[in-house]
Amino acid sequence: MRTLVCIKQVKSLGDEVEFTADGTDVDPDYLDAALNEWDSYATEEAIRLREAGGGEVVVVTCGPQESEAALRRCLAMGADRAIRVEGVEGHDPIRVARALAEVVHDESPELVLCGVQSSDAVQAATGTALAELVGMPCVAVVAKLEVGSGPARVHRELEGGLVDLVDVDLPAVLTIQTGINEPRYANLRAIKQAEQVEIEVRQSSAEPASSRIRRMFTPPRGEGAEMLGSDPAEVARRIAEIVQERVA
C-alpha cells in the first residue's frame, strides 16, 4: 500500500517578535523552523502501516528549498521518498491543498495522511480541502487507525472525550491527531543517510492564493472582552457584526 503523507515545516516564535517592514509577516530572525508536530505523528503512523503490511511511504511538502529539512527528518524516520512542490508560497491552505492534489493524482496513493493542523497557522483546513479536491472520503482528528483488507477502521476524537468509530473505504484522506502513536527518533546514521537522498522537486500549477494576510500586529493590552451569550444564532450575528466593523 502506498501512503502519501502531507507535511509542513512550521516556524515557531521565541520570547520576542518583530514584524517585516510591510507588516504582513514575522521577521525570519525571530523564528525557528521545525517539522510540524501533528505531521510527525502522521509520518510515524504511515511508517508503522508499511512495517505491518508492506508498501511505500512518500512524504510531500509545499515550500522553498529550506523546507527540505522537514522532509529529511521524515526520511530519517523511515519514509521511502520525498517530494517538494515549488511555487506555493504564503499562508493560504486552499492553494496548498490544490498543489497537494496534483501530487495525489500523480502518485495514486491508497491512503493520504495529514496532520490535523499546523502549529503556526492552526486552521485545520488543508486536509479536508485536499479530500474534496481529489474526491476522496475524509475522516478528521484520527486517534487510532486499523487498516486491513477491507475498509479502514478509524477512531475519531470528539469533544468531551468521546470517540466516533468510523469505517471508511480506501483510498481516503485522514487527518492525524497527536497521541495516536509515539514518533520515533532517528539515529545519527539515519540522519546522515537521509542527507544523501535526492528529493524530487515539482512545480505547481495551482491557481493564485484565494486569501492574503493584510496585517500582523501585537494586540493592544488592556482592552475588555465582550461576552456573546449562549444562543448560537445571536452569537453568529454578533460575530458577523464585529468582523464588518473591523474590516470597514
ROMARDO-173457 format. One record per residue (C-alpha): x, y, z; residue number from 1. Coordinates in nm, 3 decimals, padded with zeros to 5 digits. Layout:
N
        u        v        w  seq
        X        Y        Z  NUM
...
# end
This chain:
248
        u        v        w  seq
   00.000   00.000   00.000    1
   00.131   00.342  -00.092    2
   00.073   00.606   00.175    3
   00.124   00.973   00.097    4
   00.195   01.194   00.398    5
   00.150   01.570   00.361    6
   00.385   01.757   00.593    7
   00.482   02.115   00.667    8
   00.789   02.288   00.803    9
   00.648   02.532   01.059   10
   00.807   02.833   01.219   11
   00.776   02.889   01.591   12
   00.813   03.213   01.782   13
   01.061   03.275   02.059   14
   01.013   03.511   02.352   15
   01.045   03.819   02.131   16
   00.891   03.902   01.796   17
   00.937   04.166   01.529   18
   00.746   04.201   01.203   19
   00.870   04.261   00.849   20
   00.872   04.615   00.711   21
   00.540   04.567   00.530   22
   00.376   04.426   00.845   23
   00.247   04.110   00.676   24
   00.482   03.853   00.830   25
   00.715   03.784   01.118   26
   01.083   03.874   01.076   27
   01.261   03.544   00.997   28
   01.533   03.628   01.252   29
   01.275   03.572   01.527   30
   01.158   03.232   01.403   31
   01.277   02.874   01.449   32
   01.189   02.612   01.184   33
   01.085   02.254   01.262   34
   00.865   01.971   01.138   35
   00.504   02.033   01.237   36
   00.422   01.824   01.545   37
   00.099   01.677   01.405   38
   00.282   01.576   01.087   39
   00.543   01.380   01.281   40
   00.262   01.161   01.416   41
   00.117   01.120   01.066   42
   00.459   01.014   00.934   43
   00.508   00.766   01.215   44
   00.164   00.614   01.153   45
   00.242   00.570   00.783   46
   00.573   00.401   00.862   47
   00.403   00.163   01.106   48
   00.145   00.071   00.843   49
   00.424  -00.008   00.596   50
   00.611  -00.215   00.854   51
   00.297  -00.415   00.926   52
   00.175  -00.469   00.572   53
   00.441  -00.355   00.326   54
   00.419  -00.079   00.069   55
   00.573   00.264   00.037   56
   00.568   00.589   00.237   57
   00.600   00.911   00.036   58
   00.624   01.246   00.215   59
   00.539   01.570   00.036   60
   00.556   01.936   00.129   61
   00.495   02.270  -00.040   62
   00.757   02.537   00.007   63
   01.103   02.673  -00.071   64
   01.427   02.477  -00.056   65
   01.474   02.532   00.317   66
   01.159   02.329   00.381   67
   01.351   02.020   00.268   68
   01.484   01.997   00.625   69
   01.142   01.873   00.736   70
   01.134   01.620   00.452   71
   01.475   01.487   00.552   72
   01.356   01.450   00.909   73
   01.080   01.221   00.778   74
   01.326   01.032   00.558   75
   01.546   00.975   00.863   76
   01.243   00.838   01.047   77
   01.196   00.582   00.767   78
   00.997   00.736   00.480   79
   01.090   00.596   00.137   80
   01.063   00.901  -00.089   81
   01.021   01.278  -00.058   82
   00.864   01.536  -00.289   83
   00.883   01.914  -00.260   84
   00.640   02.133  -00.454   85
   00.768   02.476  -00.551   86
   00.568   02.786  -00.633   87
   00.323   02.767  -00.344   88
   00.436   03.039  -00.107   89
   00.218   03.208   00.151   90
  -00.034   03.100   00.410   91
  -00.339   03.006   00.202   92
  -00.439   02.648   00.293   93
  -00.667   02.612  -00.009   94
  -00.387   02.692  -00.252   95
  -00.163   02.444  -00.070   96
  -00.438   02.182  -00.095   97
  -00.464   02.242  -00.471   98
  -00.089   02.188  -00.510   99
  -00.100   01.873  -00.298  100
  -00.394   01.746  -00.504  101
  -00.171   01.744  -00.812  102
   00.073   01.514  -00.632  103
  -00.208   01.288  -00.512  104
  -00.337   01.249  -00.867  105
   00.014   01.165  -00.993  106
   00.104   00.921  -00.713  107
  -00.236   00.745  -00.678  108
  -00.192   00.650  -00.311  109
  -00.428   00.418  -00.128  110
  -00.408   00.641   00.180  111
  -00.333   01.009   00.236  112
  -00.237   01.124   00.585  113
  -00.215   01.484   00.706  114
  -00.169   01.635   01.048  115
  -00.490   01.772   01.198  116
  -00.345   02.122   01.182  117
  -00.019   02.314   01.171  118
   00.114   02.483   01.482  119
   00.177   02.814   01.304  120
  -00.147   02.871   01.108  121
  -00.380   02.649   01.320  122
  -00.651   02.646   01.050  123
  -00.703   02.268   01.017  124
  -00.823   02.329   00.662  125
  -00.566   02.172   00.429  126
  -00.652   01.805   00.484  127
  -01.027   01.839   00.442  128
  -00.987   02.070   00.142  129
  -00.749   01.820  -00.018  130
  -01.001   01.539   00.025  131
  -01.266   01.742  -00.155  132
  -01.030   01.832  -00.440  133
  -00.926   01.470  -00.505  134
  -01.272   01.323  -00.448  135
  -01.178   01.103  -00.153  136
  -01.368   01.044   00.170  137
  -01.218   01.223   00.469  138
  -01.208   01.148   00.840  139
  -01.064   01.417   01.065  140
  -00.893   01.408   01.407  141
  -00.799   01.039   01.391  142
  -00.678   00.898   01.724  143
  -00.648   00.532   01.617  144
  -00.623   00.362   01.279  145
  -00.667  -00.001   01.175  146
  -00.601  -00.092   00.810  147
  -00.665  -00.439   00.672  148
  -00.802  -00.596   00.357  149
  -01.133  -00.408   00.364  150
  -01.237  -00.061   00.482  151
  -01.009   00.115   00.731  152
  -01.144   00.134   01.085  153
  -01.089   00.478   01.230  154
  -01.132   00.605   01.583  155
  -01.216   00.974   01.553  156
  -01.166   01.200   01.853  157
  -01.460   01.418   01.951  158
  -01.503   01.682   02.220  159
  -01.555   01.579   02.579  160
  -01.350   01.260   02.547  161
  -01.596   01.092   02.311  162
  -01.479   00.867   02.028  163
  -01.654   00.819   01.695  164
  -01.588   00.477   01.535  165
  -01.590   00.501   01.155  166
  -01.532   00.251   00.873  167
  -01.402   00.429   00.563  168
  -01.333   00.287   00.218  169
  -00.990   00.346   00.070  170
  -00.848   00.549  -00.086  171
  -00.919   00.814   00.176  172
  -00.772   01.122   00.341  173
  -00.723   01.110   00.718  174
  -00.605   01.390   00.945  175
  -00.398   01.253   01.231  176
  -00.418   01.370   01.592  177
  -00.123   01.388   01.827  178
  -00.102   01.095   02.068  179
  -00.203   00.832   01.812  180
   00.150   00.689   01.850  181
   00.496   00.780   01.971  182
   00.707   00.921   01.683  183
   01.046   00.755   01.665  184
   01.375   00.936   01.700  185
   01.615   00.899   01.410  186
   01.967   00.791   01.498  187
   02.275   00.966   01.363  188
   02.328   00.709   01.090  189
   01.971   00.750   00.961  190
   02.007   01.129   00.966  191
   02.326   01.112   00.761  192
   02.169   00.870   00.514  193
   01.868   01.100   00.476  194
   02.101   01.386   00.383  195
   02.213   01.187   00.078  196
   01.864   01.109  -00.053  197
   01.760   01.304  -00.361  198
   01.437   01.495  -00.307  199
   01.213   01.522  -00.610  200
   01.113   01.881  -00.689  201
   00.794   01.955  -00.880  202
   00.640   02.280  -00.997  203
   00.284   02.361  -00.901  204
   00.025   02.489  -01.144  205
  -00.215   02.578  -00.863  206
  -00.422   02.892  -00.900  207
  -00.322   03.212  -00.719  208
  -00.398   03.240  -00.350  209
  -00.762   03.298  -00.260  210
  -00.672   03.487   00.057  211
  -00.396   03.717   00.174  212
  -00.262   03.850   00.503  213
  -00.343   04.218   00.539  214
  -00.152   04.289   00.858  215
   00.016   04.122   01.154  216
   00.040   04.306   01.483  217
   00.063   04.257   01.855  218
  -00.284   04.317   02.000  219
  -00.305   04.607   02.246  220
  -00.329   04.518   02.610  221
  -00.595   04.636   02.848  222
  -00.898   04.611   02.623  223
  -01.201   04.435   02.767  224
  -01.371   04.127   02.632  225
  -01.728   04.109   02.508  226
  -01.933   03.812   02.623  227
  -02.163   03.696   02.346  228
  -02.410   03.477   02.531  229
  -02.520   03.121   02.458  230
  -02.770   03.145   02.169  231
  -02.586   03.023   01.855  232
  -02.782   03.241   01.614  233
  -02.725   03.553   01.822  234
  -02.355   03.472   01.866  235
  -02.313   03.423   01.490  236
  -02.494   03.751   01.417  237
  -02.277   03.945   01.662  238
  -01.954   03.792   01.528  239
  -02.055   03.895   01.176  240
  -02.116   04.250   01.301  241
  -01.775   04.263   01.472  242
  -01.598   04.140   01.157  243
  -01.775   04.402   00.946  244
  -01.683   04.674   01.194  245
  -01.315   04.577   01.198  246
  -01.284   04.531   00.821  247
  -01.453   04.860   00.739  248
# end
